[in-house]
């Protein structure tokens, strides 16, 4: 009987190399082992035959425990070296949003595009108020002066700028609510405004024409939304937006039902108030100054049109209050440039129309 030679000693085992399985004690030739060893055939093929290049030149890779705590075992030294280099590389730090920077922030590591201040505020749960600015205010003033001049010329001279106001009101309300494109809703609201204008012309400015048209258009909007195949929440949201857009566009037709002098005074007062409100400064101070300027403009315009100056001041202040409310609404909740040049232009004048009609009838 000859003894089996011992395996050579391994002085330097590379990092990640597999440990050889322990050998079972060998019995006499021909004697079976007590327990079956499925790796018995591999014991003779995994022996080290002396020192190799890896055991002489390859240094073990040592990495900090916190960086290699989750590395899986690798079969050889080359893969272990690659994994060790990957673990040693520092991870890039996330880029924090620049809150004090320009309008657009830096791109994120997740591949998101640059976001505006309003989008960032929406992601953070805030609701920003972004005022339209001087350019939409100038357009509001221009449209207000056109309405005032049209009222001086007569009913049909007033109709042209009024139709423009109603179209921009319907489009701006849908865009302000984030619904775009919404061609059917915009067309429905604008058609309601045209129907109300026609009813006012036929009825010689009766306010019942506005209320009747509004009731019919609410029912029509409800029927159209019931035929929609969208989700219930989307249908309800679309119904509310359509009814509100139609109501605002129809209510703007109150200029046709109001007294011509009251229309002139109110439109001039709104134009002056919007220009002052767009100037830079504290909000509270700007609102107070805008109301004072509207009262002065209404007083002067009332004197020029032959009415009482005090009456003109009251009509101007009432119209300016409603216009400032419309200006605030157009500044609310993530507006865009398109919103500023539609809702920001039209809502002040559209909301001032009922005040001009009521004050013109009550105060005069």
C-alpha positions in Angstrom: 0.0 0.0 0.0 1.4 3.4 -1.0 0.5 6.7 0.7 -1.2 9.4 -1.3 1.0 12.5 -1.6 0.0 15.7 0.2 -1.2 18.7 -1.7 1.3 21.6 -2.0 0.9 24.4 0.4 -0.6 27.6 -0.9 1.3 30.6 0.5 -0.7 33.4 -1.2 -4.3 32.7 -2.2 -5.8 35.5 -4.5 -8.8 37.4 -3.3 -12.0 35.8 -4.3 -10.5 32.3 -5.1 -12.7 29.4 -4.1 -11.6 27.3 -1.2 -11.1 23.7 -2.1 -13.6 21.3 -0.6 -12.3 19.3 2.3 -11.3 15.8 1.3 -12.7 12.8 2.9 -10.2 10.4 4.4 -9.2 7.8 1.9 -9.8 4.2 2.7 -8.2 1.0 1.4 -8.3 0.4 -2.3 -11.6 -1.0 -3.3 -13.3 0.1 -0.1 -16.4 2.3 -0.5 -16.8 5.6 1.3 -19.3 5.7 4.2 -21.0 8.8 2.8 -21.3 9.8 -0.8 -19.3 12.9 -1.8 -20.6 14.5 -5.0 -17.4 16.5 -5.3 -15.0 13.6 -5.0 -14.2 13.5 -8.7 -13.3 17.2 -8.7 -10.7 17.0 -5.8 -8.0 15.7 -8.1 -8.6 18.4 -10.8 -8.4 21.4 -8.4 -5.0 20.9 -7.0 -2.3 23.6 -7.3 0.8 22.4 -9.1 3.4 24.6 -7.5 3.5 28.3 -7.7 2.0 30.0 -10.6 2.1 33.6 -12.0 -1.0 34.6 -10.1 0.4 33.4 -6.7 3.7 35.3 -7.3 2.7 38.6 -8.8 -1.0 39.2 -8.2 -1.5 41.2 -5.0 -4.7 40.6 -3.0 -7.3 43.4 -3.4 -8.4 44.8 -0.1 -11.3 47.2 0.0 -13.0 48.8 3.0 -15.7 46.7 4.6 -18.4 49.3 4.1 -17.8 49.4 0.4 -17.7 45.7 -0.2 -20.4 44.6 2.2 -22.8 43.5 -0.6 -20.3 42.3 -3.2 -21.1 38.7 -4.4 -18.3 36.1 -4.5 -16.4 36.1 -7.7 -14.7 33.1 -9.3 -11.2 34.5 -10.1 -8.7 37.2 -9.3 -9.3 39.3 -12.4 -13.1 39.6 -11.6 -12.2 40.4 -8.0 -9.9 43.2 -9.1 -12.7 44.6 -11.3 -15.2 44.4 -8.5 -12.8 46.0 -6.1 -12.1 48.9 -8.4 -15.8 49.4 -8.9 -16.5 49.5 -5.2 -13.6 51.9 -4.6 -15.0 54.4 -7.1 -17.0 57.2 -5.3 -20.7 57.5 -6.2 -21.7 60.9 -7.7 -23.5 63.1 -5.3 -27.0 64.2 -6.2 -27.4 67.7 -7.5 -29.7 69.8 -5.2 -32.1 72.2 -7.0 -30.9 75.8 -7.2 -33.6 77.7 -5.5 -32.0 81.0 -5.9 -30.9 80.6 -9.5 -32.5 81.6 -12.8 -35.9 80.6 -14.0 -34.7 77.1 -15.0 -33.0 74.8 -12.6 -30.2 72.3 -13.4 -31.0 68.9 -14.9 -31.3 66.0 -12.5 -29.4 62.7 -12.4 -32.5 60.8 -13.3 -32.5 62.4 -16.8 -35.3 64.9 -16.2 -35.3 68.0 -18.3 -34.9 71.4 -16.8 -38.0 72.6 -15.0 -39.4 76.1 -14.5 -40.0 77.7 -11.1 -43.7 77.0 -11.4 -43.1 73.3 -12.1 -40.6 73.0 -9.3 -43.2 74.6 -6.9 -45.8 72.2 -8.1 -43.5 69.2 -7.4 -42.8 70.6 -3.9 -46.5 71.1 -3.2 -46.5 74.9 -3.3 -48.9 77.0 -5.3 -47.1 80.0 -6.8 -48.7 83.3 -7.8 -47.1 84.6 -11.0 -48.6 87.8 -12.2 -49.0 88.4 -15.9 -46.8 91.5 -16.1 -46.8 94.7 -18.1 -47.3 93.3 -21.6 -50.7 91.5 -20.8 -51.7 94.6 -18.8 -51.0 96.8 -21.8 -53.1 94.5 -24.0 -55.9 94.7 -21.4 -55.7 98.4 -21.4 -55.8 98.5 -25.2 -58.9 96.2 -25.3 -60.6 98.2 -22.6 -60.1 101.4 -24.6 -61.5 99.7 -27.7 -64.6 98.7 -25.7 -64.9 102.2 -24.3 -64.6 103.7 -27.8 -67.1 101.1 -29.2 -69.6 102.1 -26.6 -69.4 105.7 -27.6 -69.9 104.7 -31.3 -73.0 102.5 -30.5 -74.1 98.9 -30.0 -72.5 97.5 -33.2 -69.3 99.4 -32.6 -69.1 97.8 -29.2 -69.9 94.3 -30.6 -66.5 93.9 -32.4 -64.1 94.3 -29.5 -66.6 92.4 -27.3 -66.5 89.3 -29.5 -62.7 89.4 -29.3 -62.9 89.6 -25.5 -65.3 86.6 -25.4 -63.1 84.4 -27.6 -60.0 85.1 -25.6 -61.9 84.5 -22.3 -63.0 81.0 -23.4 -59.6 80.0 -24.6 -57.8 81.5 -21.6 -60.0 79.8 -19.0 -59.3 76.3 -20.5 -55.6 76.9 -20.6 -55.6 78.3 -17.1 -57.1 75.0 -15.9 -54.4 73.0 -17.7 -56.8 71.6 -20.4 -55.1 72.1 -23.8 -55.9 71.4 -26.5 -59.7 71.7 -25.7 -61.1 72.8 -29.0 -64.6 71.5 -28.3 -64.9 73.2 -25.0 -63.5 76.5 -26.3 -65.8 76.4 -29.3 -68.8 75.6 -27.1 -68.1 78.5 -24.7 -67.6 80.9 -27.6 -70.8 79.8 -29.3 -72.6 80.4 -26.0 -71.2 83.9 -25.9 -72.3 84.5 -29.5 -75.8 83.2 -28.8 -76.0 85.5 -25.8 -74.9 88.5 -27.9 -77.6 87.7 -30.5 -80.2 87.3 -27.8 -79.2 90.7 -26.3 -79.4 92.4 -29.6 -82.8 90.9 -30.3 -84.2 91.6 -26.8 -82.8 95.2 -26.8 -80.4 94.5 -23.9 -82.6 92.5 -21.6 -80.6 90.7 -18.9 -82.9 87.7 -19.2 -81.2 86.9 -22.5 -77.9 86.3 -20.6 -79.5 84.1 -17.9 -81.5 82.1 -20.5 -78.5 81.4 -22.7 -76.4 80.4 -19.7 -79.0 77.9 -18.5 -79.3 76.3 -22.0 -75.5 76.1 -22.3 -75.2 74.4 -18.9 -77.6 71.7 -20.0 -75.8 71.4 -23.4 -72.4 71.0 -21.7 -73.9 68.3 -19.3 -75.3 66.3 -22.2 -72.0 66.4 -24.1 -70.0 65.3 -21.1 -72.4 62.4 -20.5 -71.6 61.1 -24.0 -67.9 61.2 -23.3 -66.0 57.9 -22.8 -63.4 59.4 -20.4 -63.1 58.5 -16.7 -65.7 60.0 -14.4 -63.2 62.3 -12.7 -62.1 63.6 -16.1 -65.6 64.1 -17.2 -66.5 66.1 -14.1 -63.4 68.2 -14.5 -64.2 68.9 -18.1 -67.8 69.7 -17.3 -66.8 72.3 -14.7 -64.2 73.9 -17.0 -66.7 74.0 -19.9 -69.5 75.5 -17.8 -67.2 78.1 -16.2 -65.7 79.1 -19.6 -69.1 79.5 -21.1 -70.4 81.5 -18.1 -67.5 83.9 -18.2 -67.8 84.4 -21.9 -71.5 84.9 -21.7 -71.2 87.2 -18.7 -68.9 89.4 -20.7 -71.9 90.2 -22.9 -73.2 92.3 -20.0 -71.5 95.2 -21.7 -74.2 95.1 -24.4 -76.9 95.2 -21.7 -75.3 98.0 -19.7 -75.7 101.7 -20.2 -73.2 103.1 -22.8 -71.8 105.7 -20.5 -71.3 103.2 -17.7 -69.5 100.9 -20.2 -67.2 103.8 -21.2 -66.4 104.7 -17.6 -65.9 101.1 -16.4 -63.6 100.1 -19.4 -61.4 103.2 -18.9 -61.1 102.6 -15.2 -60.1 98.9 -15.7 -57.5 100.0 -18.3 -56.0 102.5 -15.8 -56.1 100.0 -12.9 -54.4 97.2 -14.8 -51.5 99.4 -15.9 -50.9 100.6 -12.4 -51.2 97.1 -11.0 -48.5 95.8 -13.4 -45.9 98.2 -12.0 -43.3 96.7 -9.7 -44.0 97.1 -6.0 -45.6 95.5 -3.0 -48.9 93.9 -3.7 -51.0 95.6 -1.1 -49.6 99.1 -2.1 -50.1 98.3 -5.8 -53.8 97.3 -5.2 -54.6 100.4 -3.2 -52.9 102.7 -5.8 -54.7 100.9 -8.6 -58.1 101.4 -7.0 -57.3 105.1 -6.4 -56.3 105.5 -10.0 -59.4 103.7 -11.2 -61.6 106.0 -9.1 -59.9 109.1 -10.5 -60.2 107.8 -14.1 -63.8 107.0 -13.5 -64.4 110.5 -12.1 -62.8 112.2 -15.1 -64.5 109.9 -17.6 -67.8 110.5 -16.0 -67.4 114.2 -16.2 -66.4 113.9 -19.9 -69.4 111.7 -20.7 -71.9 114.1 -19.1 -72.7 112.0 -16.0 -71.9 112.8 -12.4 -68.3 112.5 -11.5 -69.1 110.7 -8.2 -71.2 108.2 -10.1 -68.3 107.7 -12.5 -65.9 107.2 -9.6 -68.2 104.6 -8.0 -68.6 102.7 -11.3 -64.8 102.9 -11.8 -64.0 101.5 -8.4 -66.5 98.7 -8.7 -65.2 97.7 -12.1 -61.6 97.9 -10.9 -62.3 95.6 -7.9 -63.7 92.9 -10.2 -60.8 93.4 -12.6 -58.3 92.9 -9.8 -60.0 89.7 -8.9 -59.8 88.5 -12.5 -56.1 89.5 -12.5 -55.5 87.5 -9.4 -57.3 84.4 -10.8 -55.2 84.6 -14.0 -52.0 84.7 -11.8 -52.9 81.5 -9.9 -51.6 78.0 -10.1 -48.8 77.4 -12.6 -49.6 79.9 -15.4 -47.7 80.0 -18.6 -47.0 82.7 -21.1 -50.0 81.6 -23.1 -52.2 81.9 -20.0 -50.8 85.4 -19.4 -51.7 86.5 -22.9 -55.2 85.0 -22.8 -56.7 84.7 -19.3 -54.4 87.5 -18.0 -55.7 89.8 -20.7 -59.4 88.9 -20.8 -60.4 87.9 -17.2 -60.1 91.5 -15.8 -62.5 92.9 -18.4 -64.8 89.8 -18.4 -65.3 89.9 -14.6 -65.9 93.7 -14.7 -68.8 93.4 -17.1 -71.5 92.4 -14.4 -70.3 95.2 -12.1 -70.6 97.8 -14.9 -74.1 96.6 -15.6 -75.3 96.6 -12.0 -73.6 99.8 -10.9 -74.7 101.6 -14.1 -78.3 100.7 -13.3 -78.2 101.3 -9.6 -76.0 104.3 -9.2 -77.1 106.3 -12.2 
